[in-house]
Every structure is written in structure tokens, then in C-alpha cells.
Amino acid sequence: MWHDLRGLAQDHFELAALETQRAGESLVAMVVAGMLLAGLLLSAWLALMSAALLALTSHGVMATGSALLVAGCVNLLVALVLWRVIARLGLRLRFPANARSLQPASPEFPDGEAS
């Protein structure tokens, strides 16, 4: 029976190791895909901003300097919005419910009064 238990434990550890390896490989693939996606989105954003600048300057709506200033302001505004989203989502990374549940329970009578 001891031999069977030892074999079962070894099988569970081997399965855990294989699943950990698979999860690690998946994480690396996700990070690489995310970096490629970020590069593609950046190039698409730059192409759209360039097209808007060309349209504004070629139709005489704005001078080149003014169009560049507007594009820079749009980029800063989008960056500010994304920064706020990231900051708000970052609050969830602190596991607030778990942190509250691990704190000692407050006494029922905080002033030391007993009924």
C-alpha cells in the first residue's frame, strides 16, 4: 500500500510539473503575442494620425505646426484616459476583500463597554 501511495504522489507531482510547464509556455506565448499586437496597434495609430495630419494640411485647414500640435494633444489626451483606466484597475490588484478578511475582527464594543 505504501508503494502505491508513493507512486500516486509521484504521479500527482509529475502532473503538476507538466501543467506548470504548459502554463509557463502559454504565458510566454501570450506575452509575445501581446507585444506584437502592441506594435501593430502602435503602427496603425501612427498611420491614422499621419493620415489625419496630411488631410488637415493638404486641404489647408491647418498649418503643419498647428496640425502637429493638435495630434500631440490628442495623443496626450488618449494617454491620460488610459492612465486613469490603468490606475483604477490597479486598485483591484491589491485583493481588497482578502485583505479585509485577514484583518482581526474589531471588537463588538470599541470603547471597552460591556453590556
N, C-alpha and C positions, 0 to 999 in steps of 0.2 A: 504494500500500500504506500509506503514511504517513497518507493521508486516511482510509482505512478504519480504521486503528488509532486515530486520533484520534476518529472517530465512535463506535467501540466503547467507548472510555474515557469519552466524554461520556454514552453510554447507561448505563454502569455507575454513574457519579456521579449521574445523574438517578434511577435506580432506588434507589440508596442514600438519596438525599434524600427520595424518596416513602415509602420504608419507614420512615425516621426520623420523618417527619411522622405517618405512621399509628401508629407505636409511641407517639409523644407524645400523640396524641389518645386512644389506648387507655388510656394511663397516667392521663390526666386523668379519663376516664370511670370508671376503676377507683377513683380516689381519691374522686370524688364519690359513687359508689355505696357505698364503704366508710363515708363519713361519714354517709350516710343510714341505712345498716344500723346503725351505732353508735348513732344517735339512736333508731331503732326498738327496738334491744335495751335501751337505757337506759330508755325509757318502759315497756317490758314488765317489766323488772326492778323499776322503781318501783311498777308496778301490783301485781306479785306481793308485794312487801314490804308495800305498803299493805293488801292483802287479808289477809295473814298478821297484821298488826297489828290490823286490825279484828276478825278472828276471835278472836284471843287476848283482846282487851279486851271484846268483846261476850259471850263465854262466861264471863267472869270468871276466866280462867286467870291473867291478869297484869294489873297496873295499867298505865295508859298509859305512865308513865315507865319502868317496867321493860321493857315491850314495845319502846319506842323504843331503850332501851339494848341489848337483845338484837339488834334489827335493825341497829344501828350496829356491833356486834361482828361480826355475820355479814358485813356489807359489808367491814369491815376484814380479816377472815379471807380472804374471796374476793380482795380486792385484794392481800394478801400472797402468796397462792398464784400469782396471775397475775404479780406482780412477779418471783417466783422463776423462773417459766417464761420470762419475757422475758429475765432475766439469763442463764439457761442458754443460750437460743437466741442471745443476743448474742455469745457466745463463738465461734459459727460464722461471724460476720461478719468476723472477722479473717483469714480464709483461712490457717489454721494450716499446712496441707500445703504451700501455695505459699510461705509464709514460710520453712519449713524447707528447701524445695528451693532457695531463693535464697541461703541462707547458705553461706559457703565450707565445703568439706569439711574435717572435722577430720583432723589427721594420723593416720597409722596407729599411730604410736608417740608418745603425747603427752608423754613425758618426754625426748624427743630421743634415745632409744636406737635404734640401728640394729642390724639382725640381721646 
